[in-house]
């Protein structure tokens, strides 16, 4: 559950964020910055520590574009989820969901279809704890929404988790969201095999939504910011990896690209003009669809 987009009301966002942070898990290392908590800091959130703010300040000094990326990424997520729900998709698996705030995936989807189901997945303790706190108020019985802590590099831990299996029917179309997360997965971590496992789990008619940092096609001054971003994150527990357009497209395997295909974040079905060069976001975005019709009718989310 990522951070505030520029179409959200900041006062509403503050009202919806838990005012009391959950207890810190004993195994959190607050001597090192977290990518999720730093991202929260870029957007003005409060779920971060001094180590994250100090790191975030260093990033913003050398890579001021990171704020634009965060805003545009959030807006892309909102547009994609809205479009998918309007196509009739009522199941969402959001991997790398991040720290929660207003306008989360389940809220966006349920505006279109109140019966939509969502499972959030994150490896960051605090992101999961805050999401659980929100759901304790919104859906205490976890009838339509739940959050699990798992590592996306272990697809079995995600796909076979009891909450995933309880809320999502993989005989029916599912929207798999991997927004701004795959650039934290190293090539040596078996990216191709991991993505193939997720794609294979999806029924025909399912969708894969992704965004990813790239250096290809960005202006020269952004090349310097990209190099700085990679250098800064290399010394954290969450190093980042840039991929070119072909590598990013390859993550979709043989899925059919939904028009407009692989584009810059702000160019995917925009609902407002983008003020500036979209390549300056340094991020590619796309939605792919698994061909065919669902193999079985499956179960329908409860009313």
Backbone torsions as a table, in degrees:
resi	resn	phi	psi	omega
1	UNK	NA	103.7	-168.8
2	UNK	-84.4	-159.7	-168.6
3	UNK	-106.0	-179.1	-171.5
4	UNK	-56.7	132.3	174.1
5	UNK	-98.8	163.4	-170.5
6	UNK	-72.5	-4.1	175.0
7	UNK	-97.6	1.5	179.2
8	UNK	-91.3	155.9	176.4
9	UNK	-86.0	116.4	-177.4
10	UNK	-57.3	-37.0	179.9
11	UNK	-66.5	-38.1	177.1
12	UNK	-64.7	-39.8	179.7
13	UNK	-60.2	-45.3	179.9
14	UNK	-62.9	-38.4	-178.6
15	UNK	-66.6	-31.8	-174.4
16	UNK	-87.3	-23.2	-179.6
17	UNK	-71.4	135.0	178.3
18	UNK	-54.4	132.0	-179.1
19	UNK	-80.8	-19.8	178.8
20	UNK	-115.6	114.9	-178.6
21	UNK	-67.2	143.6	176.4
22	UNK	-65.5	160.7	179.1
23	UNK	-60.0	141.6	-179.0
24	UNK	-74.0	123.5	176.1
25	UNK	-57.3	144.4	-172.9
26	UNK	-63.5	-26.6	-174.0
27	UNK	-95.4	14.8	176.2
28	UNK	-78.9	131.8	177.2
29	UNK	-97.7	101.2	-177.8
30	UNK	-89.6	13.1	174.1
31	UNK	-87.7	-9.3	-179.3
32	UNK	-125.1	142.3	-179.7
33	UNK	-70.8	150.3	177.0
34	UNK	-108.8	138.7	178.6
35	UNK	-60.7	-41.2	-179.1
36	UNK	-66.0	-42.7	-178.6
37	UNK	-72.8	-34.6	176.0
38	UNK	-65.5	-40.5	177.7
39	UNK	-60.1	-42.2	176.7
40	UNK	-59.6	-40.1	-179.7
41	UNK	-66.8	-40.4	179.2
42	UNK	-55.6	-34.4	-176.3
43	UNK	-94.7	9.1	176.7
44	UNK	84.2	17.1	178.9
45	UNK	-75.5	173.9	-176.7
46	UNK	-116.6	2.6	-176.3
47	UNK	-95.1	64.5	-178.5
48	UNK	-153.8	165.5	-179.7
49	UNK	-116.9	174.5	-176.5
50	UNK	-56.0	-39.3	-179.5
51	UNK	-62.2	-34.9	178.5
52	UNK	-73.1	-39.9	179.8
53	UNK	-68.3	-41.0	177.6
54	UNK	-62.5	-42.7	177.8
55	UNK	-65.4	-44.0	179.9
56	UNK	-60.4	-38.0	177.8
57	UNK	-64.7	-38.1	177.9
58	UNK	-66.1	-39.2	178.6
59	UNK	-65.6	-47.7	-177.1
60	UNK	-64.8	-30.3	177.8
61	UNK	-66.3	-39.4	-176.7
62	UNK	-97.9	-22.7	-176.8
63	UNK	-133.0	68.3	-178.5
64	UNK	-60.8	-20.8	-179.1
65	UNK	-68.2	-11.4	-176.2
66	UNK	-62.8	-29.0	177.5
67	UNK	-67.8	-42.4	177.6
68	UNK	-62.7	-40.0	177.7
69	UNK	-59.1	-46.6	-176.5
70	UNK	-61.8	-43.4	179.2
71	UNK	-65.2	-47.1	-178.3
72	UNK	-67.5	-35.0	178.7
73	UNK	-64.4	-42.2	178.3
74	UNK	-63.0	-42.1	179.8
75	UNK	-64.9	-39.4	176.5
76	UNK	-61.2	-45.5	178.6
77	UNK	-57.3	-45.4	-179.5
78	UNK	-61.3	-45.7	-178.6
79	UNK	-64.4	-42.5	-177.5
80	UNK	-65.1	-45.1	-179.0
81	UNK	-65.3	-41.8	177.9
82	UNK	-60.5	-46.7	-179.5
83	UNK	-62.0	-44.4	180.0
84	UNK	-61.8	-44.5	179.0
85	UNK	-62.6	-36.5	178.1
86	UNK	-69.0	-23.3	175.6
87	UNK	-81.5	-4.4	178.6
88	UNK	103.4	0.8	177.3
89	UNK	-70.8	130.1	-178.6
90	UNK	-127.9	16.5	178.0
91	UNK	-134.3	128.1	-175.5
92	UNK	-131.9	129.7	175.5
93	UNK	-116.9	106.0	-173.5
94	UNK	-103.4	103.0	-177.1
95	UNK	-97.6	128.3	-174.1
96	UNK	80.6	42.1	-170.1
97	UNK	-70.2	-25.6	174.1
98	UNK	79.0	-167.9	-177.0
99	UNK	-80.8	133.2	-171.3
100	UNK	-78.3	152.3	171.1
101	UNK	-158.0	-166.3	-178.1
102	UNK	-65.5	150.1	176.4
103	UNK	75.8	42.4	177.3
104	UNK	-75.8	167.9	-174.8
105	UNK	-56.5	-46.0	-177.1
106	UNK	-64.5	-33.4	178.2
107	UNK	-69.0	-42.3	179.2
108	UNK	-63.3	-48.3	-177.9
109	UNK	-64.7	-40.3	-175.8
110	UNK	-75.1	-14.0	171.1
111	UNK	-66.5	-32.4	178.8
112	UNK	-88.2	-45.1	-178.7
113	UNK	-136.1	102.6	-177.9
114	UNK	-59.2	-13.9	-178.2
115	UNK	-94.3	4.0	-178.0
116	UNK	-64.0	143.3	178.0
117	UNK	-108.7	143.2	-179.9
118	UNK	-138.8	135.9	170.7
119	UNK	-120.2	123.4	176.5
120	UNK	-96.2	142.6	179.9
121	UNK	-132.9	129.3	173.8
122	UNK	-151.8	155.8	179.2
123	UNK	-96.7	-15.6	-177.7
124	UNK	-79.8	121.5	-177.6
125	UNK	-53.8	-48.4	-173.9
126	UNK	-66.5	-37.8	177.2
127	UNK	-59.9	-45.0	-179.7
128	UNK	-67.2	-41.9	-178.9
129	UNK	-63.3	-41.9	178.6
130	UNK	-68.3	-39.1	177.5
131	UNK	-62.5	-41.9	177.6
132	UNK	-61.7	-38.2	179.8
133	UNK	-64.4	-41.7	177.5
134	UNK	-63.3	-45.2	-177.2
135	UNK	-69.4	-26.2	176.2
136	UNK	-60.0	-27.5	178.4
137	UNK	-91.4	-44.0	-172.6
138	UNK	-82.2	-38.6	-174.7
139	UNK	-147.0	66.0	-172.9
140	UNK	-60.0	-27.1	179.5
141	UNK	-89.6	0.9	178.9
142	UNK	52.5	46.6	-177.4
143	UNK	-77.2	-30.5	-177.4
144	UNK	-130.2	-13.2	-176.0
145	UNK	-142.9	139.3	175.7
146	UNK	-150.9	167.5	179.1
147	UNK	-133.3	139.5	179.1
148	UNK	-130.1	152.9	174.7
149	UNK	-101.0	118.7	-179.5
150	UNK	-158.7	161.7	179.8
151	UNK	-98.8	121.5	-177.1
152	UNK	-60.2	-22.4	179.4
153	UNK	-71.8	-8.1	175.6
154	UNK	-116.8	81.8	-175.1
155	UNK	-55.8	-32.9	-179.4
156	UNK	-61.9	-40.9	-179.0
157	UNK	-64.2	-26.5	178.1
158	UNK	-85.5	-53.0	-171.9
159	UNK	-72.3	-30.5	-177.5
160	UNK	-99.9	4.9	178.3
161	UNK	-61.8	139.8	-178.4
162	UNK	-54.2	-38.1	-180.0
163	UNK	-69.2	-37.0	176.7
164	UNK	-62.4	-48.1	-178.0
165	UNK	-68.6	-30.5	-179.8
166	UNK	-72.0	-38.7	-173.1
167	UNK	-97.3	-23.8	-176.3
168	UNK	-116.5	134.9	177.2
169	UNK	-105.0	107.8	-175.0
170	UNK	-79.3	4.0	168.5
171	UNK	-85.5	-7.1	178.4
172	UNK	-118.3	161.7	-179.2
173	UNK	-58.4	136.8	176.2
174	UNK	-126.5	142.2	171.4
175	UNK	-95.9	113.2	177.7
176	UNK	-94.1	115.9	-177.6
177	UNK	-104.1	120.9	176.7
178	UNK	-131.3	66.2	-171.5
179	UNK	-93.7	121.7	178.3
180	UNK	56.1	41.5	179.3
181	UNK	-130.1	-32.8	-174.3
182	UNK	-69.1	-18.4	176.5
183	UNK	-75.4	0.2	171.6
184	UNK	-100.8	5.7	179.4
185	UNK	-106.1	120.6	-175.8
186	UNK	-72.9	149.4	175.4
187	UNK	-55.4	-33.6	-178.6
188	UNK	-71.5	-9.7	-178.4
189	UNK	-85.8	13.3	177.7
190	UNK	71.3	49.2	-175.7
191	UNK	-58.7	-46.1	-176.9
192	UNK	-61.3	-44.3	-179.9
193	UNK	-65.9	-40.6	-180.0
194	UNK	-62.5	-47.6	-179.0
195	UNK	-65.7	-36.5	178.2
196	UNK	-62.6	-39.2	179.5
197	UNK	-63.5	-42.3	178.1
198	UNK	-66.9	-44.4	-179.0
199	UNK	-63.0	-39.8	-179.2
200	UNK	-63.9	-28.9	-178.1
201	UNK	-74.7	-16.3	-175.6
202	UNK	-84.3	138.5	175.0
203	UNK	-73.7	155.0	171.7
204	UNK	-53.2	143.8	-177.1
205	UNK	90.4	-3.9	177.8
206	UNK	-80.9	167.8	-177.6
207	UNK	-129.6	149.9	173.1
208	UNK	-122.3	124.2	-178.3
209	UNK	-114.4	125.5	-179.5
210	UNK	-142.3	151.2	165.8
211	UNK	-135.7	153.6	-170.3
212	UNK	-160.7	139.0	175.3
213	UNK	-64.7	144.5	175.1
214	UNK	-144.9	154.8	171.5
215	UNK	-102.1	-13.0	-175.3
216	UNK	-71.3	126.4	174.0
217	UNK	79.9	9.1	179.6
218	UNK	-94.1	154.0	-179.1
219	UNK	-60.9	160.8	-174.5
220	UNK	-62.6	-38.3	179.2
221	UNK	-67.2	-27.9	176.7
222	UNK	-75.3	-26.1	174.5
223	UNK	-59.3	-39.4	178.8
224	UNK	-67.3	-39.2	178.1
225	UNK	-67.4	-38.0	178.5
226	UNK	-62.7	-44.0	179.1
227	UNK	-63.0	-39.9	178.6
228	UNK	-65.5	-39.9	179.8
229	UNK	-62.7	-45.5	179.1
230	UNK	-63.0	-41.4	179.8
231	UNK	-63.7	-44.4	-177.1
232	UNK	-66.2	-43.4	-177.5
233	UNK	-76.2	-17.0	179.9
234	UNK	-62.5	-25.6	-178.3
235	UNK	-96.8	15.3	178.5
236	UNK	-113.9	170.8	175.2
237	UNK	-67.4	-7.6	-176.4
238	UNK	-125.5	66.1	177.7
239	UNK	-63.0	148.9	-177.7
240	UNK	-108.5	155.1	-177.4
241	UNK	-134.5	120.8	177.4
242	UNK	-82.2	142.6	175.9
243	UNK	-127.3	148.0	178.7
244	UNK	-82.8	177.5	-175.1
245	UNK	-59.1	-41.7	-179.0
246	UNK	-65.7	-41.3	179.1
247	UNK	-65.7	-42.1	178.3
248	UNK	-63.8	-47.0	179.3
249	UNK	-59.9	-35.7	179.7
250	UNK	-62.1	-24.7	179.0
251	UNK	-65.2	-20.6	-179.9
252	UNK	-85.3	-7.4	180.0
253	UNK	58.7	-130.8	-178.2
254	UNK	-97.9	18.7	176.2
255	UNK	-66.5	149.2	176.8
256	UNK	-81.8	128.8	-179.6
257	UNK	-74.6	130.1	175.1
258	UNK	-77.1	131.2	176.9
259	UNK	-54.8	138.3	14.9
260	UNK	-92.2	16.6	178.0
261	UNK	84.7	-148.7	179.9
262	UNK	-83.9	115.0	-175.3
263	UNK	-140.5	173.9	171.8
264	UNK	-68.6	153.6	-176.6
265	UNK	-44.4	-51.7	-173.3
266	UNK	-73.3	-10.4	-177.5
267	UNK	-95.7	-0.8	178.8
268	UNK	-86.8	103.1	178.3
269	UNK	43.5	59.1	-176.2
270	UNK	-66.3	146.6	175.5
271	UNK	-111.7	8.6	176.9
272	UNK	-158.2	154.3	177.3
273	UNK	-65.9	144.6	176.3
274	UNK	-97.6	127.2	-176.7
275	UNK	-88.2	91.1	179.0
276	UNK	134.0	-172.5	179.9
277	UNK	-85.3	115.9	-177.2
278	UNK	-61.4	-22.7	179.0
279	UNK	-67.5	-16.7	-178.4
280	UNK	-74.0	-11.3	173.8
281	UNK	-72.8	-20.2	-178.7
282	UNK	64.1	16.7	-173.4
283	UNK	-128.9	129.0	173.3
284	UNK	-92.6	151.5	179.6
285	UNK	-141.2	150.7	177.9
286	UNK	-165.4	160.9	174.1
287	UNK	-130.5	128.6	177.5
288	UNK	-114.8	150.9	-179.9
289	UNK	-122.2	134.9	176.4
290	UNK	-79.3	124.3	-172.8
291	UNK	-65.8	155.0	175.1
292	UNK	101.9	-178.6	177.2
293	UNK	-109.5	156.3	-179.3
294	UNK	-52.9	142.9	-178.2
295	UNK	-70.8	-27.9	-179.0
296	UNK	-147.9	155.9	179.6
297	UNK	-65.0	-34.4	178.6
298	UNK	67.4	-171.5	-180.0
299	UNK	-91.9	153.9	178.7
300	UNK	-101.2	134.9	178.1
301	UNK	-52.3	140.2	-177.6
302	UNK	-63.3	150.5	179.0
303	UNK	-69.9	NA	NA
